[in-house]
Amino acid sequence: MLPKFVSLYRPADAAQILNVESFTTDGGHIVEGALRTADPDVWYPIVQGVPSFLSGPMQLDLPEFRARHNLPVRKNGKVRSDATEQAKTNATFSDKWRRFRQYGLQPEHGQFLFSWYCKKLGVPDIDALKRFYAQKKRVLEVGPGSGFNTRFIAQNCPGEVFALDISDAAFTTFENTQDLDNCCVVQADLMETPFKDEMFDFVIADGVLHHTPNTRAAVEALYKKVAPGGQFFFYVYRKMGPVRFFTDEHVRQNFMPLSPEECYAQCEAITDLGRELSRLNATITLEKPIDVLGIPAGTHNVQRLFYYNFLKCFWNEAFDYETNNMVNFDWYHPHNAWQHTDKEVEGWLKELGVENYVFNDANPNGISVLLTKPAG
């Protein structure tokens, strides 16, 4: 963590950070340290270069850290009623991002992932995507994963870029962005974002909010952080057709209780199916829609038809086997993985008073929303 960012932190259970103690440094970053408040028992650790603002069951257990630096037992702030539920999802993603530290950073991933971001944000190509970020002054990315997109944003944004993750992905993102002096990573719950309201002119939460206990509440929590006239992008799972929805729930209920290692092993058969269907490279044409199942008429790639309507069996030849399997794991193991309809999301926006928004049609199983907050 670069010390210059400390003055911008506004933790949920403290009025402000009074000072920072630096225990070890590397390249200008505080690698180990503590953020102090007016209450000596309310402090926040800096671990592996990342300040952690977690509380309750997700708060870092740091007895050796405290003993080494002569720190008191931390006072635990107000614990939300859904914190234990969120901790289960947190465990899934902590494991995922400890394993896949280079996801998105490998050249073979870039074309697929950033072309998808272009579709989500409604821009024609990667040059336009760079221009989009070049207009931003202060950005918050929630749920950065490996930090590949955080890095891209920071390289193209003239201002400050903050990445926030509740899981150990925060440490992976720091590893992959620490050479960028306009980038800051924090570990925190997005429902208790340690930043003041209306601080960012762009907030992005791609594939994150449906993994919280309440997607609608998560949208509102981040919307508060957007400055008047600023923009907010989020992508959430779309409620799929009845067969796919049934299959998703059936598989998830069986896979969710498994350990990550066991779930990866169980997902392999699904990944194999996706690979073999993809390698058929076959299409079929349906002259009539199957409305009762939500299947449109037209020409369909067989793997995509199966994927969108019956079972998520992801496969992309640009990824190695383990990464393809991880994408399927990501769908079936998290404790929270809500699906929503376009009408439902539009209702949230109306309740928030948002009038300027677009739904970009990036893919059939997700809802991509780019909104602009009223200027005043």
PERAVEN-V304052 format. One record per residue. RES is the residue in one letter. SS is DSSP state (a for helix, b for strand, c for the rest). NEAR is the number of other C-alpha atoms within 10 Angstrom. Layout:
[[RES & SS & NEAR] [RES & SS & NEAR]]
//
This chain:
[[M & c & 26] [L & b & 20] [P & a & 13] [K & a & 11] [F & a & 14] [V & a & 17] [S & a & 12] [L & a & 13] [Y & c & 19] [R & c & 17] [P & c & 19] [A & c & 18] [D & c & 16] [A & c & 17] [A & c & 11] [Q & c & 18] [I & c & 19] [L & c & 14] [N & b & 13] [V & b & 19] [E & b & 14] [S & b & 15] [F & b & 13] [T & b & 14] [T & b & 15] [D & b & 11] [G & c & 9] [G & c & 12] [H & b & 19] [I & b & 23] [V & b & 19] [E & b & 21] [G & b & 23] [A & b & 21] [L & b & 21] [R & b & 19] [T & c & 19] [A & c & 13] [D & c & 10] [P & c & 12] [D & c & 14] [V & c & 18] [W & b & 25] [Y & b & 22] [P & b & 24] [I & b & 24] [V & b & 20] [Q & c & 19] [G & c & 25] [V & b & 25] [P & b & 26] [S & b & 25] [F & c & 25] [L & c & 24] [S & c & 22] [G & a & 16] [P & a & 16] [M & a & 20] [Q & c & 17] [L & c & 14] [D & c & 10] [L & c & 13] [P & a & 11] [E & a & 10] [F & a & 14] [R & a & 15] [A & a & 11] [R & a & 10] [H & a & 12] [N & c & 9] [L & c & 16] [P & c & 13] [V & c & 14] [R & c & 17] [K & c & 13] [N & c & 15] [G & c & 14] [K & c & 10] [V & c & 12] [R & c & 13] [S & c & 9] [D & c & 11] [A & a & 16] [T & a & 14] [E & a & 15] [Q & a & 22] [A & a & 18] [K & a & 18] [T & a & 21] [N & a & 24] [A & a & 18] [T & a & 20] [F & a & 23] [S & a & 19] [D & a & 16] [K & a & 21] [W & a & 22] [R & a & 16] [R & a & 16] [F & c & 16] [R & c & 19] [Q & c & 17] [Y & c & 17] [G & c & 20] [L & c & 17] [Q & c & 10] [P & a & 10] [E & a & 13] [H & a & 16] [G & a & 16] [Q & a & 13] [F & a & 14] [L & a & 14] [F & a & 17] [S & a & 16] [W & a & 16] [Y & a & 19] [C & a & 19] [K & a & 17] [K & a & 23] [L & a & 21] [G & c & 19] [V & c & 17] [P & c & 11] [D & c & 14] [I & a & 15] [D & a & 10] [A & a & 13] [L & a & 21] [K & a & 17] [R & a & 13] [F & a & 15] [Y & a & 20] [A & a & 16] [Q & c & 14] [K & c & 20] [K & c & 14] [R & b & 21] [V & b & 27] [L & b & 28] [E & b & 21] [V & b & 26] [G & c & 26] [P & c & 28] [G & c & 29] [S & c & 28] [G & c & 28] [F & a & 21] [N & a & 21] [T & a & 28] [R & a & 23] [F & a & 16] [I & a & 25] [A & a & 23] [Q & a & 19] [N & a & 16] [C & c & 22] [P & c & 15] [G & c & 17] [E & b & 18] [V & b & 26] [F & b & 21] [A & b & 27] [L & b & 26] [D & b & 26] [I & c & 28] [S & c & 27] [D & c & 20] [A & a & 29] [A & a & 28] [F & a & 25] [T & a & 25] [T & a & 29] [F & a & 24] [E & a & 17] [N & a & 17] [T & a & 22] [Q & c & 19] [D & c & 13] [L & c & 13] [D & c & 16] [N & c & 19] [C & b & 25] [C & b & 27] [V & b & 31] [V & b & 27] [Q & b & 24] [A & c & 24] [D & c & 23] [L & a & 20] [M & a & 16] [E & a & 17] [T & c & 24] [P & c & 23] [F & c & 15] [K & c & 15] [D & c & 15] [E & c & 17] [M & c & 18] [F & b & 26] [D & b & 21] [F & b & 27] [V & b & 26] [I & b & 21] [A & b & 21] [D & b & 20] [G & c & 18] [V & c & 21] [L & a & 25] [H & a & 22] [H & a & 21] [T & c & 25] [P & c & 18] [N & c & 15] [T & a & 21] [R & a & 17] [A & a & 14] [A & a & 19] [V & a & 22] [E & a & 15] [A & a & 16] [L & a & 24] [Y & a & 25] [K & c & 16] [K & c & 21] [V & b & 23] [A & b & 22] [P & b & 16] [G & b & 14] [G & b & 22] [Q & b & 22] [F & b & 24] [F & b & 22] [F & b & 22] [Y & b & 22] [V & b & 24] [Y & b & 20] [R & b & 19] [K & c & 17] [M & c & 21] [G & c & 17] [P & a & 14] [V & a & 15] [R & a & 20] [F & a & 15] [F & a & 14] [T & a & 15] [D & a & 18] [E & a & 13] [H & a & 12] [V & a & 15] [R & a & 20] [Q & a & 14] [N & a & 13] [F & a & 21] [M & c & 19] [P & c & 14] [L & c & 14] [S & c & 14] [P & a & 19] [E & a & 10] [E & a & 11] [C & a & 21] [Y & a & 22] [A & a & 13] [Q & a & 16] [C & a & 24] [E & a & 19] [A & a & 13] [I & a & 18] [T & a & 25] [D & a & 17] [L & a & 19] [G & a & 24] [R & a & 19] [E & a & 12] [L & a & 21] [S & a & 19] [R & a & 13] [L & a & 11] [N & c & 10] [A & c & 11] [T & b & 12] [I & b & 11] [T & b & 11] [L & b & 12] [E & c & 10] [K & c & 10] [P & c & 12] [I & b & 11] [D & a & 10] [V & a & 9] [L & a & 14] [G & c & 15] [I & b & 16] [P & c & 14] [A & c & 13] [G & b & 11] [T & b & 12] [H & b & 16] [N & b & 16] [V & a & 17] [Q & a & 24] [R & a & 19] [L & a & 17] [F & a & 17] [Y & a & 18] [Y & a & 20] [N & a & 20] [F & c & 19] [L & c & 21] [K & c & 23] [C & c & 26] [F & c & 25] [W & c & 27] [N & c & 15] [E & c & 11] [A & c & 14] [F & c & 16] [D & c & 12] [Y & a & 15] [E & a & 13] [T & a & 18] [N & a & 23] [N & a & 25] [M & a & 20] [V & a & 19] [N & a & 21] [F & a & 27] [D & a & 17] [W & a & 18] [Y & a & 24] [H & c & 26] [P & c & 22] [H & c & 23] [N & c & 22] [A & c & 24] [W & c & 16] [Q & c & 17] [H & b & 18] [T & c & 15] [D & a & 14] [K & a & 8] [E & a & 10] [V & a & 19] [E & a & 17] [G & a & 14] [W & a & 16] [L & a & 19] [K & a & 10] [E & a & 10] [L & c & 14] [G & c & 11] [V & c & 16] [E & c & 13] [N & b & 12] [Y & b & 16] [V & b & 15] [F & b & 18] [N & b & 18] [D & c & 15] [A & c & 18] [N & c & 13] [P & c & 12] [N & c & 19] [G & b & 21] [I & b & 23] [S & b & 26] [V & b & 23] [L & b & 19] [L & b & 21] [T & b & 21] [K & c & 23] [P & c & 14] [A & c & 8] [G & c & 6]]
//
